[in-house]
Amino acid sequence: MAVQSGTIQVRGSTPQSPKENDNPEWERRARGERRGEATATKAIILIETAAGTSRVVSDSLKGVPGIEAADLVTGPYDVIAVLAAIDMGAIGSLVEQHIHTLRGVTRTVTCVATGE
């Protein structure tokens, strides 16, 4: 068996990548860990606003810790925000304290991401 540039080759076979479970970094990522940090829970918040308040709502959300993006969109919703937090409780707190309290927000729908 010869090892060449990250592959394992057994005589008479084609090169193979190392098995995923032989790689400690892969194991950490599979468990949701990244260099000692837990993977964040991610959620997309669909926000309906009162007429004329979309830009104010979007701008108010930008820069809030835990809110990765807040964009104006077309369609049935006016603003879409992307949140990341340590767990669902923290996502709920962000929505409750920083989105529901904004003047102009009339309705929200929280969509929790289930994978990458």
Number of C-alpha atoms within 10 A of each C-alpha: 7 9 11 9 6 10 14 17 16 12 9 6 8 9 15 11 10 13 10 11 10 9 10 10 13 15 13 14 13 12 10 13 15 14 9 8 9 15 16 18 18 23 20 19 20 19 26 20 21 13 10 9 15 21 15 13 24 20 13 14 20 15 11 14 12 18 21 16 16 24 17 15 13 9 6 9 17 21 23 21 21 19 25 22 21 14 13 15 11 16 21 14 13 19 19 12 10 15 21 16 10 16 12 19 19 12 13 17 13 17 12 16 13 8 6 4
